[in-house]
Amino acid sequence: MTPRGFDAVADELYALPRDEFTSIRTERAKEAKARQPDLAKRINQLRKPTVAAWLVNQVSRRHPDEIGQLADLGARLRTAHQKLAGDELRTLSRQRNELIRRLSGRAGGVAGEAGVPYSDVAMRQVEDTFEAAVSDPDAAAEVAAGRLSAALSPSSSEDWLAAALAASPKRKAAPPPPVKKKPSKRDPEAERRQAALEEARVKAAEAEAARDEAQQALDEVSARAEKAAARVAELRAQLDDATREERAVRKELTAARKAATAADKAADDARRQVAEMESFGKRRR
């Protein structure tokens, strides 16, 4: 087999049905291991997408024009923020909401085709990811690439405004009078609080990722449980039909046995009658 590059393999994997990702990733890593061990390692590091990420990837691949509109709306919204154009912001915000709802509906359609549960959690994560593509050009590029392994989180409105103001041209102002700098004092307590804050943020991010993984597992098990319940219901219906059929056949069997017994008795009576008549004829001769 001709060796393929990382991008080609990644595109193939993230375009696959979600339940085929792991097995095909293993195959591609084995194919690359002999000649390109570094490539094999990179392939093995590709993460199986969550349900929400997989749905976004499929929508991105099927509807690239609409995905491109997310980035376009984001650029126009940032320009409107810079201008502080209220009417334009309201119009663009409405367009953004309509587009995200439409794309979320497309994700629901993909889920239905694939038999994947589109839970409230998955829907919220899908919409957050599309919102992130509007608010951040880097996120828009990730969504358009169709290789997400996890959902993205959008920037807050305050982040939008801060970014817009930072990007806007600044007015020239008179230089401030020189200020004599005071030597900075080290604040161990503030440093301790900052370190604790950073640690808490890391733990919060890890907890969020663990929650997403747990929800993903719950969605998958719930889907399997629903399929199993449907199968049990189908088998019970078949059992009920078979039971009714057995009862009907048993009734027919009982009636047939009675008829056979009666016919046997009638045949015996007829044979006896014939024998008696033959015996009587012989005596008269």
Secondary structure, DSSP 8 states (H G I E B T S, - for coil): -----HHHHHHHHHHS-GGGHHHHHHHHHHHHHTT-HHHHHHHHT-----HHHHHHHHHHHH-HHHHHHHHHHHHHHHHHHHHT-HHHHHHHHHHHHHHHHHHHHHHHHHHHHHT----HHHHHHHHHHHHHHHH-HHHHHHHHHT--SS------HHHHHHHHHHHS-------------------HHHHHHHHHHHHHHHHHHHHHHHHHHHHHHHHHHHHHHHHHHHHHHHHHHHHHHHHHHHHHHHHHHHHHHHHHHHHHHHHHHHHHHHHHHHHHHHHH-
